[in-house]
Amino acid sequence: MTRRPYISTPEEIVQDVIASARLEGQTLEPEAIAVARRIANGEMTSEEIKAWQRARVAEIQAEARSRK
């Protein structure tokens, strides 16, 4: 008897992302959870994901510079 592989639902994937962040001692902003949900549902292309990541990194860097 061949066992079928378990395939996670999009919501399970999002919950795993949230749990992983918590294990690392982090909390995710609602925007990041919304993006994770869009990715899990296949609603973002790889280019859109990369653009969001670049924009987010730029925001974080700007915040860090303003604190100095």
C-alpha positions as CSV (number, residue, x, y, z in Angstrom):
1,M,0.0,0.0,0.0
2,T,1.4,3.3,-1.1
3,R,1.0,6.2,1.3
4,R,0.0,9.6,-0.2
5,P,2.1,12.5,0.9
6,Y,0.5,15.1,3.2
7,I,0.0,18.4,1.5
8,S,-0.4,21.4,3.8
9,T,-3.3,23.8,3.2
10,P,-2.4,27.5,2.6
11,E,-3.7,28.4,6.1
12,E,-1.5,25.7,7.7
13,I,1.5,27.1,5.8
14,V,0.7,30.6,7.2
15,Q,0.3,29.2,10.7
16,D,3.7,27.4,10.3
17,V,5.3,30.7,9.3
18,I,3.8,32.4,12.4
19,A,4.9,29.6,14.7
20,S,8.4,29.6,13.2
21,A,8.7,33.4,13.9
22,R,7.6,32.8,17.5
23,L,10.1,30.1,18.1
24,E,12.8,32.6,17.0
25,G,11.5,35.1,19.5
26,Q,9.9,37.3,16.9
27,T,6.4,38.5,16.2
28,L,5.1,39.2,12.7
29,E,3.4,42.4,11.7
30,P,0.0,42.0,10.2
31,E,1.4,43.1,6.8
32,A,3.9,40.3,6.9
33,I,1.2,37.8,7.7
34,A,-1.0,39.1,4.9
35,V,1.9,38.7,2.5
36,A,2.6,35.2,3.8
37,R,-1.1,34.4,3.2
38,R,-0.9,35.7,-0.4
39,I,2.2,33.7,-1.1
40,A,0.6,30.5,0.4
41,N,-2.4,31.0,-1.8
42,G,-0.3,31.5,-4.9
43,E,-1.4,35.1,-5.3
44,M,2.1,36.7,-5.7
45,T,4.6,36.1,-8.4
46,S,8.3,35.6,-7.5
47,E,9.0,39.1,-8.8
48,E,6.3,40.6,-6.6
49,I,7.7,38.8,-3.6
50,K,11.2,40.1,-4.3
51,A,9.9,43.6,-4.8
52,W,8.1,43.4,-1.4
53,Q,11.3,42.1,0.2
54,R,13.4,44.9,-1.2
55,A,10.9,47.5,-0.1
56,R,10.7,46.1,3.4
57,V,14.5,45.9,3.7
58,A,14.7,49.6,2.6
59,E,12.1,50.5,5.2
60,I,14.0,48.7,8.0
61,Q,17.3,50.3,7.0
62,A,15.7,53.8,6.9
63,E,14.2,53.2,10.4
64,A,17.6,52.1,11.7
65,R,19.4,55.1,10.2
66,S,16.8,57.5,11.8
67,R,17.5,56.1,15.2
68,K,21.2,56.8,15.1
